[in-house]
């Protein structure tokens, strides 16, 4: 199957990363700095944009090296994106979850009997490190997506991280050239101000909350794209399933 873009130009690429959807506007226009294609191509988002360009020929048609092999590859990548986005959502839930004791201070008793109360930094590090690994996996699988919807969610996720880079640094978290999150275990466990860390990873509107929202959207796009590709029901991360257009038409025919 080939995809033809009638207007394959700078504006179409800009619109991929623009802040036009309701989901993005909820976060105060995080993507508004991406005001032109030149900014995107010269910034940390270049890899994502290049991956988008490379999928199309000079006339804007989606390249194909054989229909059957392409469908098989697309299905595999979409399933990988669904798995990675679901893993990221689950990792975020452990940091965001109401009732979680992760952010409660715990008492520890020293050998001399002295009792101190502090955060369980080992547990916090473990949860954040799992979050970072799941995030990195989605960055890698998401940039291989064929659809603009999926690419836009991954690009938005990367944008959020880069805009939060300074605060992330206070938690011992850096961003490398591949847009991966790197967690400094020693710094987070022994030097970081947990107030900064908690603000980043707990609560509505936090960094983890925003990333989890993009991961959820990516999972939804992947599920929809997979159902279109296979013409079958596509299971979501929550265990439910979405209906393809063929399913809906078939159901309508049965009832009329």
SEDRENLO-156663 format. One record per residue (C-alpha): residue number from 1; residue in one letter; chain; x, y, z. Coordinates in steps of 0.05 Angstrom, whole numbers, plus 5000, padded with zeros to 4 digits. Example, Ala and Ser with C-alpha at 12.3 -4.5 7.8 and 13.67 -1.06 7.14 Angstrom:
BEGIN
1 / a / A / 5246 / 4910 / 5156
2 / s / A / 5273 / 4979 / 5143
# end
This chain:
BEGIN
1 / x / A / 5000 / 5000 / 5000
2 / x / A / 5028 / 5068 / 4982
3 / x / A / 5013 / 5134 / 5014
4 / x / A / 5012 / 5197 / 4971
5 / x / A / 5019 / 5265 / 5003
6 / x / A / 4987 / 5317 / 4958
7 / x / A / 5025 / 5374 / 4992
8 / x / A / 5091 / 5345 / 5014
9 / x / A / 5130 / 5407 / 5035
10 / x / A / 5157 / 5446 / 5094
11 / x / A / 5088 / 5463 / 5118
12 / x / A / 5067 / 5390 / 5121
13 / x / A / 5128 / 5373 / 5163
14 / x / A / 5117 / 5433 / 5207
15 / x / A / 5045 / 5412 / 5219
16 / x / A / 5070 / 5345 / 5243
17 / x / A / 5103 / 5378 / 5302
18 / x / A / 5057 / 5437 / 5312
19 / x / A / 5013 / 5450 / 5372
20 / x / A / 4945 / 5445 / 5339
21 / x / A / 4912 / 5388 / 5378
22 / x / A / 4873 / 5392 / 5442
23 / x / A / 4919 / 5341 / 5475
24 / x / A / 4979 / 5386 / 5465
25 / x / A / 4945 / 5451 / 5484
26 / x / A / 4931 / 5423 / 5553
27 / x / A / 5005 / 5431 / 5569
28 / x / A / 5010 / 5504 / 5554
29 / x / A / 5039 / 5500 / 5484
30 / x / A / 5100 / 5459 / 5499
31 / x / A / 5115 / 5452 / 5425
32 / x / A / 5107 / 5526 / 5405
33 / x / A / 5182 / 5535 / 5398
34 / x / A / 5183 / 5490 / 5337
35 / x / A / 5163 / 5547 / 5291
36 / x / A / 5197 / 5525 / 5227
37 / x / A / 5226 / 5466 / 5192
38 / x / A / 5296 / 5495 / 5196
39 / x / A / 5291 / 5498 / 5272
40 / x / A / 5270 / 5425 / 5275
41 / x / A / 5324 / 5401 / 5228
42 / x / A / 5379 / 5439 / 5265
43 / x / A / 5357 / 5418 / 5335
44 / x / A / 5354 / 5354 / 5375
45 / x / A / 5293 / 5331 / 5334
46 / x / A / 5333 / 5322 / 5269
47 / x / A / 5336 / 5247 / 5276
48 / x / A / 5261 / 5241 / 5280
49 / x / A / 5250 / 5287 / 5221
50 / x / A / 5302 / 5250 / 5179
51 / x / A / 5268 / 5184 / 5194
52 / x / A / 5204 / 5215 / 5167
53 / x / A / 5236 / 5242 / 5103
54 / x / A / 5270 / 5176 / 5088
55 / x / A / 5204 / 5139 / 5083
56 / x / A / 5182 / 5178 / 5021
57 / x / A / 5208 / 5188 / 4950
58 / x / A / 5216 / 5255 / 4915
59 / x / A / 5143 / 5255 / 4895
60 / x / A / 5118 / 5245 / 4966
61 / x / A / 5100 / 5171 / 4957
62 / x / A / 5114 / 5122 / 5013
63 / x / A / 5172 / 5078 / 4991
64 / x / A / 5158 / 5004 / 4985
65 / x / A / 5204 / 4944 / 4975
66 / x / A / 5149 / 4893 / 4968
67 / x / A / 5078 / 4894 / 4996
68 / x / A / 5080 / 4830 / 5037
69 / x / A / 5147 / 4844 / 5070
70 / x / A / 5128 / 4916 / 5084
71 / x / A / 5062 / 4896 / 5117
72 / x / A / 5099 / 4845 / 5159
73 / x / A / 5150 / 4898 / 5180
74 / x / A / 5098 / 4950 / 5195
75 / x / A / 5059 / 4902 / 5239
76 / x / A / 5121 / 4883 / 5277
77 / x / A / 5140 / 4956 / 5289
78 / x / A / 5070 / 4975 / 5310
79 / x / A / 5067 / 4918 / 5360
80 / x / A / 5135 / 4940 / 5386
81 / x / A / 5110 / 5012 / 5395
82 / x / A / 5048 / 4987 / 5431
83 / x / A / 5091 / 4945 / 5478
84 / x / A / 5140 / 5002 / 5491
85 / x / A / 5086 / 5054 / 5502
86 / x / A / 5049 / 5008 / 5549
87 / x / A / 5113 / 4995 / 5588
88 / x / A / 5126 / 5069 / 5594
89 / x / A / 5055 / 5082 / 5619
90 / x / A / 5063 / 5027 / 5671
91 / x / A / 5130 / 5055 / 5693
92 / x / A / 5099 / 5124 / 5699
93 / x / A / 5041 / 5097 / 5740
94 / x / A / 5089 / 5072 / 5793
95 / x / A / 5115 / 5143 / 5800
96 / x / A / 5048 / 5178 / 5794
97 / x / A / 5001 / 5128 / 5827
98 / x / A / 4957 / 5153 / 5882
99 / x / A / 4966 / 5116 / 5947
100 / x / A / 5037 / 5097 / 5928
101 / x / A / 5086 / 5097 / 5986
102 / x / A / 5145 / 5111 / 5940
103 / x / A / 5146 / 5184 / 5961
104 / x / A / 5134 / 5171 / 6035
105 / x / A / 5192 / 5181 / 6083
106 / x / A / 5214 / 5118 / 6120
107 / x / A / 5248 / 5109 / 6186
108 / x / A / 5315 / 5076 / 6191
109 / x / A / 5352 / 5057 / 6254
110 / x / A / 5428 / 5061 / 6258
111 / x / A / 5472 / 5014 / 6298
112 / x / A / 5477 / 5065 / 6354
113 / x / A / 5401 / 5067 / 6359
114 / x / A / 5393 / 5134 / 6324
115 / x / A / 5329 / 5137 / 6284
116 / x / A / 5327 / 5179 / 6221
117 / x / A / 5271 / 5192 / 6172
118 / x / A / 5284 / 5200 / 6098
119 / x / A / 5260 / 5180 / 6029
120 / x / A / 5276 / 5110 / 6004
121 / x / A / 5324 / 5134 / 5951
122 / x / A / 5340 / 5063 / 5927
123 / x / A / 5266 / 5052 / 5911
124 / x / A / 5259 / 5120 / 5879
125 / x / A / 5321 / 5109 / 5836
126 / x / A / 5295 / 5040 / 5814
127 / x / A / 5228 / 5069 / 5793
128 / x / A / 5259 / 5127 / 5755
129 / x / A / 5311 / 5083 / 5721
130 / x / A / 5255 / 5037 / 5696
131 / x / A / 5217 / 5097 / 5671
132 / x / A / 5279 / 5122 / 5633
133 / x / A / 5291 / 5054 / 5601
134 / x / A / 5219 / 5049 / 5578
135 / x / A / 5223 / 5121 / 5552
136 / x / A / 5286 / 5105 / 5512
137 / x / A / 5254 / 5043 / 5482
138 / x / A / 5194 / 5083 / 5458
139 / x / A / 5239 / 5137 / 5428
140 / x / A / 5276 / 5083 / 5388
141 / x / A / 5215 / 5045 / 5364
142 / x / A / 5171 / 5107 / 5354
143 / x / A / 5218 / 5142 / 5306
144 / x / A / 5210 / 5083 / 5258
145 / x / A / 5135 / 5094 / 5253
146 / x / A / 5102 / 5105 / 5186
147 / x / A / 5045 / 5149 / 5209
148 / x / A / 5050 / 5223 / 5224
149 / x / A / 5006 / 5214 / 5285
150 / x / A / 5055 / 5167 / 5318
151 / x / A / 5116 / 5208 / 5298
152 / x / A / 5083 / 5271 / 5326
153 / x / A / 5072 / 5239 / 5395
154 / x / A / 5144 / 5215 / 5400
155 / x / A / 5170 / 5283 / 5376
156 / x / A / 5126 / 5318 / 5427
157 / x / A / 5153 / 5272 / 5482
158 / x / A / 5224 / 5290 / 5462
159 / x / A / 5205 / 5364 / 5462
160 / x / A / 5178 / 5359 / 5533
161 / x / A / 5243 / 5327 / 5557
162 / x / A / 5287 / 5380 / 5525
163 / x / A / 5245 / 5436 / 5554
164 / x / A / 5253 / 5404 / 5622
165 / x / A / 5327 / 5389 / 5615
166 / x / A / 5351 / 5439 / 5668
167 / x / A / 5305 / 5412 / 5722
168 / x / A / 5320 / 5340 / 5701
169 / x / A / 5394 / 5356 / 5711
170 / x / A / 5380 / 5374 / 5784
171 / x / A / 5355 / 5302 / 5792
172 / x / A / 5417 / 5273 / 5760
173 / x / A / 5383 / 5259 / 5693
174 / x / A / 5414 / 5280 / 5627
175 / x / A / 5394 / 5274 / 5554
176 / x / A / 5443 / 5245 / 5504
177 / x / A / 5450 / 5255 / 5429
178 / x / A / 5400 / 5200 / 5415
179 / x / A / 5347 / 5235 / 5458
180 / x / A / 5355 / 5181 / 5511
181 / x / A / 5348 / 5195 / 5585
182 / x / A / 5409 / 5177 / 5626
183 / x / A / 5402 / 5170 / 5701
184 / x / A / 5463 / 5182 / 5746
185 / x / A / 5452 / 5132 / 5801
186 / x / A / 5503 / 5161 / 5850
187 / x / A / 5476 / 5232 / 5842
188 / x / A / 5403 / 5213 / 5849
189 / x / A / 5415 / 5170 / 5910
190 / x / A / 5464 / 5214 / 5947
191 / x / A / 5462 / 5285 / 5923
192 / x / A / 5396 / 5302 / 5890
193 / x / A / 5344 / 5345 / 5925
194 / x / A / 5284 / 5298 / 5928
195 / x / A / 5238 / 5358 / 5925
196 / x / A / 5260 / 5370 / 5854
197 / x / A / 5255 / 5296 / 5838
198 / x / A / 5185 / 5290 / 5866
199 / x / A / 5161 / 5352 / 5828
200 / x / A / 5186 / 5319 / 5764
201 / x / A / 5156 / 5251 / 5773
202 / x / A / 5094 / 5258 / 5817
203 / x / A / 5030 / 5296 / 5808
204 / x / A / 4985 / 5321 / 5752
205 / x / A / 5023 / 5364 / 5703
206 / x / A / 5091 / 5336 / 5724
207 / x / A / 5143 / 5315 / 5673
208 / x / A / 5125 / 5241 / 5683
209 / x / A / 5051 / 5258 / 5675
210 / x / A / 5062 / 5295 / 5609
211 / x / A / 5106 / 5239 / 5581
212 / x / A / 5055 / 5186 / 5603
213 / x / A / 5001 / 5224 / 5565
214 / x / A / 5043 / 5223 / 5501
215 / x / A / 5057 / 5149 / 5511
216 / x / A / 4983 / 5135 / 5518
217 / x / A / 4969 / 5174 / 5454
218 / x / A / 5024 / 5136 / 5418
219 / x / A / 4993 / 5070 / 5441
220 / x / A / 4925 / 5092 / 5415
221 / x / A / 4954 / 5112 / 5347
222 / x / A / 4992 / 5047 / 5342
223 / x / A / 4930 / 5006 / 5358
224 / x / A / 4889 / 5044 / 5307
225 / x / A / 4943 / 5038 / 5253
226 / x / A / 4950 / 4964 / 5266
227 / x / A / 4875 / 4952 / 5259
228 / x / A / 4876 / 4990 / 5193
229 / x / A / 4935 / 4949 / 5169
230 / x / A / 4906 / 4881 / 5187
231 / x / A / 4831 / 4896 / 5182
232 / x / A / 4823 / 4861 / 5249
233 / x / A / 4808 / 4881 / 5320
234 / x / A / 4867 / 4914 / 5354
235 / x / A / 4877 / 4903 / 5428
236 / x / A / 4896 / 4962 / 5469
237 / x / A / 4943 / 4967 / 5529
238 / x / A / 4884 / 4964 / 5576
239 / x / A / 4863 / 4896 / 5548
240 / x / A / 4803 / 4922 / 5509
241 / x / A / 4800 / 4925 / 5434
242 / x / A / 4783 / 4975 / 5381
243 / x / A / 4742 / 4960 / 5319
244 / x / A / 4768 / 4970 / 5249
245 / x / A / 4726 / 5004 / 5197
246 / x / A / 4713 / 4936 / 5165
247 / x / A / 4686 / 4911 / 5231
248 / x / A / 4638 / 4969 / 5236
249 / x / A / 4613 / 4961 / 5165
250 / x / A / 4604 / 4887 / 5175
251 / x / A / 4565 / 4898 / 5239
252 / x / A / 4521 / 4949 / 5204
253 / x / A / 4506 / 4901 / 5147
254 / x / A / 4485 / 4847 / 5196
255 / x / A / 4434 / 4893 / 5227
256 / x / A / 4403 / 4923 / 5164
# end
